[in-house]
Amino acid sequence: MNAKTTSLLLVSSLLFACSSSSSTTTSEGKDASTRTKDSGSGAEDSGVVSCNTLSARGALVTLTDSTATAPTAKGGTIVDGTYALSSYAFYGSMPMGADAGMGGLAVTASISGSTWQIAGTDGQDAGPPTATQKFTATGDTFMLKTTCGEAESMSGTYTATPTEVVLLVNSEGMVAAETFTKQ
């Protein structure tokens, strides 16, 4: 796994593997997000841990930077199925070390109830990093807790429709918006 993949896969939540934590309060007064490095069970400090047999599907999605207002979370019911990353945008200042022109990411999430199986690649890895995470939600706020792999546990807000999931994570003065489309 190269440094670009390590620093950019979110649920990708394989994003920001270099541990950072922040807390931002939404206009409704709730804590919007935090990130913490969590190796999970079975993770090793060296090498790639295989947590599932999922492979990253779809085209590489280019990281974009936007000066527009970030989308507003609306919550919703996430429909079980396989989703692919279809958009990845930063609203506000890009995090240190991120580069909108650095290439793309392909991330696939297989969602079944509260279990999310994740696989991601930047197109250069020998094998995609994988993770298993537990998703919990209250209103429009979510928590993804890593149970296997080196992905970060994370929290934020989200919007779900029958065909799409948008995760919004506040960190370091920006909002990362990951859109996953049902396949």
TAQUI-V427721 format. One line per field, one symbol per residue. ss: DSSP state (@ for helix, = for strand, . for the rest). psi: psi as a letter, one per 20 degrees, with the letter a starting at -180 (. if undefined). A space follows every 50 residues. Layout:
BEGIN
ss=???
psi=???
END
This chain:
BEGIN
ss=..@@@@@@......=.........=.....=..===....=......... ..........======........=.....============........ ...=========..=======.......==========..========.. ..=========..========..=========.
psi=prhgghiipeggjjqlhopqqrppprhijqphqqpqpohrqiqqhqrppo irjqqprrqppppqpqirpqqpqibrpppqapqqpiqoqppbpqqpiqoh jibrqppppopocipppqpqqjiiqhqqqrqpqppqqocjprpoppipaj qqqrrbrrpprijqpopopppljrppoppppp.
END
